Structure formats: C-alpha cells, structure tokens
Amino acid sequence: MATLGTAGTGDKRAARVGAALRGLLGATLVGGTLVGTILLGAGELRAESESTANRRKLYAACMTEARTEPARARERAIAWDTVGGGLPARHCLATALIGLKRHAEAAAMMETLAREAYGVDLDLGAEVMSQAGQAWALAGEPARALAAQNEALRRDPDDIELLIDRSISLAALEQFWEAIDDLNRVLERTPERADALLLRATAYRHLEVFDMAREDLDRTLAADPGNVDALLELGNLMRDGGDREGARRTWLLGLAHAPEGSQMQTALQGALQTMDLDPAKPARSTRRTERRRDQPQTGVVR
C-alpha cells in the first residue's frame, strides 16, 4: 500500500502518525464555547452536586491524565461515566484508549460520540468525527479514516487540517490525484504551508511527476533549507530519478540537521543503507504525467 511518506521505511509515516496522535491528545475542547454546550447540553450530566466549574475541572484533569497516564485516565473516565459523566467522560475514555494504542476501539467510540454530539452541536460533532478519522488512521484503517473525514468535511468543506488528514488517507489508498486535489485546496489558502507542499511533492513522486515534485520541494527548502523532512523527500526523488549520488549528498545533509536520536535521523540512515544494498536501477521517466480523468474518485466527497 502506497502512502504519503518515506519509500522503503516506516519512519516518515510514523512521524505523521505521531503528529496526529499529539493533535488528538491535545484537543481537550476546554476553553472554547463548545465546552459549555457539551458539558451542559441534552441533560448529559445529572449529578446535581457538581457545578459547571467542577465539571470543567474534572474534564480537564481527565484529559491531562489521558496524555500522561492513559491507563489511570481510562479508569477515571469509566468511573466518571457511571455517575453521569456523559459525553465528556466518554470522550476522555476514547482519548485514553488512543494513549493505550487501542486505536480501533478508540476510533469506533469516537464515531459513536460524534453522532451523539451532533444532537448537541453540529460543529462539535464534526470535530469529534475528525478525531475518529485520526484514530482510524492510527489503527491502519485508511478506508475507515477516509469515511470519517468525508463526514466531517460535509460540515466544514474548507477545514485545512481535515483536508490534510484526508489527503493522507487518500494516498494510503493510492488515490494520489485525489490527495493532490485536497492539498491544492489547502495551498490555495496557505501557499507556503510546508507540510502541505511536502505531502504534495511526495504524491507527485509516487505518480512519477518528478518536475512538479521538485517544484514543491524547492519552495519548501527555499523557505527552510534545513527542513529535514524535505531533504529526506528530495533524496527520495533524486534516487527515483536515478541520481544516486545526489540522493546520497542530500540525505547526508539531512543527517547534519536531524536531531540526535530522532525518527528522522533513523529514516535518513535507513534510506542510505537501503540504497547501498540495492543495485543501481535505471532512472524512471521524468515526463509530466497526465491525470486520468476517467478514473472514478472512489470514496471522496467534494
């Protein structure tokens, strides 16, 4: 299965998954206008002795613990739910399950919570559904991630973070042109967003549209010459184009910028070792590849 990530290693994708996990665990819903709605709406909390402030403190404490001690947060959330914790308690429980790497279980729970939340606030339901999509991605279920992201995007079709998430799911399903469509929409609004440029470059590389991939990488590196992710991908592009020495130089430059012991350092070292073990292969064509418009855009909602 192809992905928007490092060819030959799982480190690039692991980095994206890690970023998605951090985003999911960091979304506490506290401090915005929606927290009052979810905490008080639809009679979810019936423990009359709790004030609104105390409920918020309970939720904030549970979510903080979900990031640091997910096993304890799971027990806290289950206990809270049994005495009327409602949606906040179950949201904390699902988040704790992410921390425990029970990703599929967490994703299914998030989907259920999202549909409950729609009855309280449509925007809140869409936000939780987007988290379900992230959890399905962590579970290695890109088709289910895509379905959740499509549903969330129906509420807010121009949500930049959701479009980026969906582009990754589409690429995991080898729907690279559709992934590029989403990234084009992101870059129309935020032209210099480095992660979107990098993801689009990787998609173009998988399609062997090497000139377009190089343009996106050049833009990324012009703004940040030490961008280790972009240097890794530029090396991948050079390798696929037959420039093995250029790939080696680029990866070595990336190693000079990569933090010691980081995932990117491991990815760059792995790329160098893999190329050294592989015999030289003929360069792939660098022609522009025309999009096949006859191919259906399966599973994508525009």
Backbone hydrogen bonds, N-H to C=O, Kabsch-Sander energy under -0.5 kcal/mol:
donor,donor_aa,acceptor,acceptor_aa,energy
5,G,3,T,-1.6
9,T,6,T,-1.0
14,A,10,G,-2.3
15,A,11,D,-2.2
16,R,12,K,-1.9
17,V,13,R,-2.7
18,G,14,A,-2.7
19,A,15,A,-2.2
20,A,16,R,-2.7
21,L,17,V,-2.7
22,R,18,G,-2.5
23,G,19,A,-2.3
24,L,20,A,-2.5
25,L,21,L,-3.0
26,G,22,R,-1.6
27,A,23,G,-0.7
27,A,24,L,-0.9
28,T,26,G,-1.5
32,G,29,L,-0.6
35,V,32,G,-0.8
36,G,32,G,-0.5
37,T,33,T,-0.8
38,I,34,L,-2.7
39,L,35,V,-2.4
40,L,36,G,-1.8
41,G,37,T,-2.8
43,G,40,L,-0.9
44,E,41,G,-1.8
46,R,44,E,-0.6
48,E,46,R,-1.2
50,E,47,A,-1.7
55,R,51,S,-2.3
56,R,52,T,-2.3
57,K,53,A,-2.2
58,L,54,N,-2.7
59,Y,55,R,-2.5
60,A,56,R,-2.9
61,A,57,K,-2.7
62,C,58,L,-2.3
63,M,59,Y,-2.6
64,T,60,A,-2.3
65,E,61,A,-2.3
66,A,62,C,-1.9
67,R,63,M,-1.1
67,R,64,T,-0.6
68,T,64,T,-1.3
69,E,65,E,-3.6
73,A,69,E,-2.3
74,R,70,P,-2.4
75,E,71,A,-1.7
76,R,72,R,-2.6
77,A,73,A,-3.0
78,I,74,R,-2.4
79,A,75,E,-2.4
80,W,76,R,-2.5
81,D,77,A,-2.5
82,T,78,I,-1.7
83,V,79,A,-0.7
83,V,80,W,-1.0
84,G,81,D,-1.6
85,G,80,W,-1.7
89,A,85,G,-1.0
90,R,86,G,-2.2
91,H,87,L,-2.6
92,C,88,P,-2.3
93,L,89,A,-2.2
94,A,90,R,-2.5
95,T,91,H,-2.2
96,A,92,C,-2.6
97,L,93,L,-2.0
98,I,94,A,-1.4
99,G,95,T,-1.7
100,L,96,A,-1.5
101,K,98,I,-1.9
102,R,97,L,-2.8
103,H,101,K,-1.1
106,A,102,R,-2.3
107,A,103,H,-2.7
108,A,104,A,-2.4
109,M,105,E,-2.0
110,M,106,A,-2.6
111,E,107,A,-2.2
112,T,108,A,-1.9
113,L,109,M,-2.7
114,A,110,M,-2.7
115,R,111,E,-1.9
116,E,112,T,-1.8
117,A,113,L,-3.0
118,Y,114,A,-1.7
119,G,115,R,-0.6
119,G,116,E,-1.2
120,V,117,A,-1.9
121,D,117,A,-3.1
125,G,121,D,-2.3
126,A,122,L,-2.1
127,E,123,D,-2.1
128,V,124,L,-2.5
129,M,125,G,-2.3
130,S,126,A,-2.0
131,Q,127,E,-1.5
132,A,128,V,-1.9
133,G,129,M,-1.9
134,Q,130,S,-1.8
135,A,131,Q,-2.4
136,W,132,A,-2.6
137,A,133,G,-2.0
138,L,134,Q,-2.3
139,A,135,A,-1.7
140,G,137,A,-1.6
141,E,136,W,-2.7
145,A,141,E,-2.3
146,L,142,P,-2.7
147,A,143,A,-1.9
148,A,144,R,-2.0
149,Q,145,A,-2.5
150,N,146,L,-2.8
151,E,147,A,-1.9
152,A,148,A,-2.4
153,L,149,Q,-2.5
154,R,150,N,-1.1
154,R,151,E,-0.5
155,R,151,E,-0.6
155,R,152,A,-1.0
156,D,152,A,-1.2
159,D,156,D,-1.7
160,I,158,D,-0.6
163,L,159,D,-2.3
164,I,160,I,-2.2
165,D,161,E,-2.5
166,R,162,L,-2.9
167,S,163,L,-2.1
168,I,164,I,-1.6
169,S,165,D,-1.8
170,L,166,R,-2.9
171,A,167,S,-2.1
172,A,168,I,-2.2
173,L,169,S,-1.2
174,E,2,A,-0.5
174,E,171,A,-2.1
175,Q,170,L,-3.0
176,F,174,E,-1.0
179,A,175,Q,-2.0
180,I,176,F,-2.4
181,D,177,W,-2.2
182,D,178,E,-1.8
183,L,179,A,-2.2
184,N,180,I,-2.8
185,R,181,D,-1.8
186,V,182,D,-1.8
187,L,183,L,-2.6
188,E,184,N,-1.8
189,R,185,R,-0.9
189,R,186,V,-0.8
190,T,186,V,-2.4
193,R,190,T,-1.9
194,A,192,E,-0.6
197,L,193,R,-2.1
198,L,194,A,-2.5
199,L,195,D,-2.4
200,R,196,A,-2.5
201,A,197,L,-2.4
202,T,198,L,-2.1
203,A,199,L,-2.2
204,Y,200,R,-2.7
205,R,201,A,-2.3
206,H,202,T,-2.2
207,L,203,A,-1.5
208,E,205,R,-1.6
209,V,204,Y,-2.8
210,F,208,E,-1.3
213,A,209,V,-1.9
214,R,210,F,-2.4
215,E,211,D,-1.9
216,D,212,M,-1.9
217,L,213,A,-2.1
218,D,214,R,-2.8
219,R,215,E,-2.0
220,T,216,D,-2.0
221,L,217,L,-2.7
222,A,218,D,-1.9
223,A,219,R,-1.3
224,D,220,T,-1.6
227,N,224,D,-2.1
228,V,226,G,-0.8
231,L,227,N,-2.1
232,L,228,V,-2.4
233,E,229,D,-2.3
234,L,230,A,-2.7
235,G,231,L,-2.2
236,N,232,L,-2.0
237,L,233,E,-2.5
238,M,234,L,-2.6
239,R,235,G,-2.7
240,D,236,N,-2.6
241,G,237,L,-1.7
242,G,239,R,-1.6
243,D,238,M,-2.6
244,R,242,G,-1.4
247,A,243,D,-2.2
248,R,244,R,-2.4
249,R,245,E,-2.5
250,T,246,G,-2.2
251,W,247,A,-2.7
252,L,248,R,-2.5
253,L,249,R,-2.0
254,G,250,T,-2.2
255,L,251,W,-2.3
256,A,252,L,-1.5
257,H,253,L,-0.9
257,H,254,G,-0.9
258,A,254,G,-1.6
262,S,259,P,-1.9
266,T,262,S,-1.8
267,A,263,Q,-2.5
268,L,264,M,-2.6
269,Q,265,Q,-2.4
270,G,266,T,-2.5
271,A,267,A,-2.3
272,L,268,L,-2.1
273,Q,269,Q,-2.4
274,T,270,G,-2.7
275,M,271,A,-2.1
276,D,272,L,-2.0
277,L,273,Q,-1.6
278,D,274,T,-1.5
284,R,240,D,-1.7
290,E,288,R,-0.6
293,R,291,R,-1.2
295,Q,292,R,-1.5
298,T,296,P,-1.3
300,V,297,Q,-1.5
302,R,300,V,-0.5
